[in-house]
């Protein structure tokens, strides 16, 4: 069969990236199609089309391009299908004779239409995000910028302007927030309560808010700052503002701050600010040494894991003693009878033997392979694995770990952040479409050197409706193959979410356990169990 | 913020809006697309202008000047006499932004050649073209002389013009006389019948109308236009009612000047035989209103939209005499029998001054008679007028549209709003044959191209940045 390539340009027609990727996927699925891509005609996208063998396309950034490569009839079918799907997605084209509703294309129009608007949630491509944020601020709105790849100088301009206007900016690159009980971006359904969170890390905040909910407390506000806020250049403008705002909020009794390690001067200014407040603050700067910041004081409490910071906040809110962080204790120490981790493992094991002592790995099986969708989960896992003596490679290595040369091939212990740019160019984040994670998990499991496969599942608004069907298939296939080859595999994971999430955490956990996975209570626990299972 | 009800504008992924709604929140999801034609630098420049206090203040001033302008028809005179700077010059005005002879469209070249012969600077159109190419004749946009003309918009010193005075500012604006349909100079025809008609218009018609117009002692044009809007005109592609209203005022004055019967008969026949006779008066009135709004530093209000047959150009109050140009968009039109898209010249003429002033395509709702140009139903026409409200500073209470419950017509195009929403100003237009002299072959709707507005936004942003440094 001879392949042909063809493209159609829809001038001045915009679709968001999720819709575009869904269209691309629908066309690519047609029989006889080798490659199909539906993109906006930006320079980068046109380059990608050329590299993908889809030819030269002359389009502008405002034009929508449908490009397909395949058998002649299939190409015609694909272009037809694209036409149909695009027609369905075009709310602006009301039929002749009908009075179309007002088309709101700009923030200005939306604010004119309804002056009660008070927050803009911005998830447009990064090149345009700063402009939309600036408009929102100029129109008097608070802003959350979900978009990433916003130039740092633009982030600084936005945040300085917001300070002048006395408005809040969350992001850029802010994946999650819960404001007045409403989920913004990726967020879980948690009860409202007295613990406030300000975080520079999306999945870190999700983990903390979910654990607070699981422990029976609730969240007053969870404010994201974006991943660059605590850099020296930005200077934690958003975190400091969030911290002060929560300190002044009567509904907030305890504040949790979470971030990967900030620039040192920035960390100090945040901690100094926290020490001046009347409200107790739990600080989780993952990978930073609390001693370097003067350690705990009556008002400021340091935590080293995400789960541990939630535990500390709940204890503070209840006026109880803060529990020991067992994940941290276990990275080096012996297990004790009655230890929750051991108890959990035993619960998995019908023979009554702790899970991580039971799996009989073949001699060649020596490595930990982590396929994580949460960036902070990857980070925390690496830190805890390091503490347990495991030096790993990663596409996003922590200090002491090594960078993976080819992100497509794991070597030795490898812990991957599959949500990193290296894996998400032109495709959805694995929290939205977990298929690439499932494929990678299967590939890791097929490696005869792999002993333990570590994974996460993130639930909540924004995440995939069905996050685990593919995962369960992959685990099933991997186990069957390993068995045939005389290997034993351990699958260890955790589910970030709540029972109130649309996907229902309990149901997800039950299905995973049924498939033979060890499901820990939280990421830190999963990391420690996985690390300790390595022979 | 915590005490307020959260009301979200969702800009980007539609799913996030659905989630907020599902969780019980209030959310508006925008029908977003990349602003400023997808140029990130221009999008950022635009963002910095949104609600900018200097721009808002300037727009208030400019728009107020536009609203308070009082265009009054005061005189008829030869262009060389009426328009300062034209007397004794070998100067020919044309429509749209500046353009060199070599690059001019067929109909414009034809019209200019005709005008040169009409002036007696050359014996025939061929030698007129040679003269034009030689550089011995100067060309300028009519807009640079306070004048406007439909299609080729050619005005030479001996041609008669309408003189419209803005009673508020004292500014003068001019337009040539409408020749009717068929073989006419404004579509590039330059044969003997065209030139003979021009000669008659300059001598007899203008000679008769001049004392009549003066006798009216200032005919207020805004009320006349407002009335025509209530009679089914949008005063650009349909001027049937306005022409009648003008005639109703002119005729008694004309008779009172006691012209010869034959002259009166020919004048009356000519005017009543041309439903577009008022178009040029409407254009001069619009030009007067918009010139009143020109030159307010930092204002983002559009004061002219015009096409030269190659490029579409706009001028903006806050950027002085600069033109922001882009290739004209195609016309979505209906053609006379025997003609099609391949025959059409690119969009042409200064008549988009009517849309700039809130008439024409902006007032489409007023004109059910010509809705077939915009989709076929009165609802399509009202949708056009409603949509234009998204890109204007305000609306003109003198120009009300019955079909919109007598709502005021959108006016004062804001380049920021166009660049931000991608909603392009809609323009009703005639379609010229691309060869000189064939004439009008259809009519339809086109839009002002976005790059003009994006460029203007960038220029305003630069101006503000420079002002802030100084």
Interface residues (C-beta under 8 A of the other chain):
Chain A: X12 X13 X14 X16 X17 X18 X19 X40 X42 X60 X61 X62 X91 X92 X96 X97 X98 X99 X100 X102 X103 X104 X105 X106 X107 X108 X109 X110 X111 X113 X114 X116 X117 X118 X119 X120 X121 X122 X123 X124 X125 X127 X128 X130 X131 X132 X133 X134 X135 X136 X138 X139 X141 X142 X146 X147 X154 X168 X179 X180 X181 X182 X183 X184 X185 X187 X189 X220 X221 X245 X249 X251 X461 X462 X502
Chain B: X1 X2 X4 X5 X6 X7 X8 X9 X10 X11 X12 X13 X14 X15 X16 X17 X19 X20 X22 X23 X24 X25 X26 X27 X28 X30 X31 X32 X33 X34 X35 X37 X38 X39 X40 X43 X44 X46 X47 X48 X50 X51 X52 X375 X376 X377 X379 X380 X382 X383 X386 X387 X390 X417 X420 X421 X422 X423
